[in-house]
Amino acid sequence: MNRRPSHEPSRHFPQPQRLWDDAARHARSLGCPTCLERDLCGGVHTDAGIVDCRDLCSCKDKSKCDMVCRFNPSFFVARMCEVGGIGFESASRVPANGVPAIPMIVPFIDHRYGRSATLDEPVVALSLYELVNLATGKSHVTSRAELADRFRIPENATVIVSGVGKDGPIERWWELKERTRILDELRALGIALVTTPNYSVLTDVPRTDNLHAMKRILLTWTEMAAARLPAALHINGRTLHDYLRWADLITERPEIEILAFEFATGCGRGERFDWHVAQLCALADRVGRPLTLVVRGGGRKLGELRRHFAHVALIETEAFSRTIRRRRAYLTESGRMRWAKFPTPKGAPIDDLLAHNVALVRASYETSAKPALRLLPPTRRDRRAAHRDGEPVQPGLLRQFHLPGEARGVAPEPKGVIAAAKP
């Protein structure tokens, strides 16, 4: 077994779901009431058998711990200072930039490799980290023509920039010193919408690391919005209290009109997927005003989310990733979408395959989004008895029965009863 570095947690949880926070099932950890961050954190409620979240820092050399953790005081203070404390109230206010009109399904285009033609799509999504050279802090493109050529998209396409990425790129974005200049360049390119980086809110780290990541998400959103870019605030949360904090913040700041969420990794696993969907729906209801939601992954829950948000858009990544792996989408007889191997000659462009996959994936979502024809249950009709009162058979008979007479099998008023032969 490989040993983990001394600056990383060494404690191993073979069942990571035991770290899922659920206040409805588990009691708050014993050490939470005396914690300095208890009001912002809300406490941890897990099945992991920990005294408090500090038990999750099990680094052998705590002086080299790279988490936002009190066991490394100098590093902890530095990380707190860089975000101005972990409370949301210190983040500056910004003007509202409006909500752009975006369709329900937006195809994600990662690069142009293997393609020779322009993808004829009016709205596309691109990665923030493919537009910016994270090593130099300079944009890869300076004009719409360069942008269209770099990704093989129409020059007049509506472009959504997604900040979702792996830890490496999003950490490099935070380290860039001239983010304001980069955002001004994106605005000059006519970017319709940008979503903030999804700084990780992990389950196996102290809560101070989570709270620091959430504050960074908010600060990057304020930077984007201050650059007059329509920006989506990425909602990352580990506990119910996290979602309540986000809801309170959004309620207090009407300039937050668009939210973003990503289901493709940890939030999309098992029953935790349904938990996060429920928290997002509850957040929208709690805020009480129309909100737009942009998601990556979680397509099967679009219908449920649309019942709570004014508009839900899916940045659809599967069509592109499957095309790169030479897979072709098709529909089964039952209408389910499947992927078949579709090898292409070496060096042959995949433009037609990509266009087919994008169109079919979009059609499958749009078809499932249409309300199904509601078949009304057949109207219940009382069968009328062919007797003089024209009343339903059973109620009429019961009213006319004389119980003592019925016990003897003889009705006192034979003329009120219809005689019928036994079958």
Number of C-alpha atoms within 10 A of each C-alpha: 3 4 6 12 12 15 17 17 20 15 14 10 11 7 8 12 16 15 21 18 23 19 16 8 10 13 14 18 18 13 15 20 14 9 14 9 16 14 11 16 20 20 25 29 26 22 17 18 11 16 14 22 21 18 13 20 21 18 20 16 14 19 14 15 22 15 23 23 21 17 18 16 14 11 18 18 14 12 18 15 11 11 18 17 16 23 15 19 11 12 19 11 12 17 14 17 17 15 16 14 10 20 14 17 22 23 24 24 21 15 14 17 12 13 18 12 14 16 20 13 16 15 19 24 22 20 19 23 21 17 19 17 15 19 10 8 17 17 18 15 19 14 14 17 14 13 18 18 15 16 20 20 23 20 16 13 18 19 23 26 23 25 22 21 17 12 13 8 18 20 15 14 22 16 12 15 10 12 17 14 14 19 21 15 18 25 18 13 16 16 18 20 25 27 27 28 28 25 24 20 19 17 22 17 20 20 26 21 21 24 23 23 22 24 22 23 21 22 20 21 25 22 19 27 23 20 21 17 25 24 32 26 28 26 20 23 23 22 21 20 18 20 19 18 18 20 21 14 16 23 17 11 14 13 15 25 20 24 22 26 25 21 16 15 10 14 21 17 13 10 10 16 17 15 15 21 20 13 17 21 16 16 21 23 15 14 18 14 13 14 20 21 24 24 22 20 20 19 17 10 12 20 14 12 20 16 12 20 21 13 19 23 19 25 24 24 18 15 25 21 15 18 24 14 11 17 21 19 22 17 13 9 7 6 11 9 14 12 15 11 12 12 10 12 7 6 8 10 15 18 18 13 21 24 17 15 22 24 14 18 21 16 13 15 17 12 12 13 13 9 8 8 6 6 6 6 6 6 6 6 7 10 11 13 16 12 14 9 10 11 15 15 16 13 10 17 15 10 8 15 17 14 13 11 12 11 9 8 9 13 17 15 11 10 10 15 18 11 8 6 4 4 3
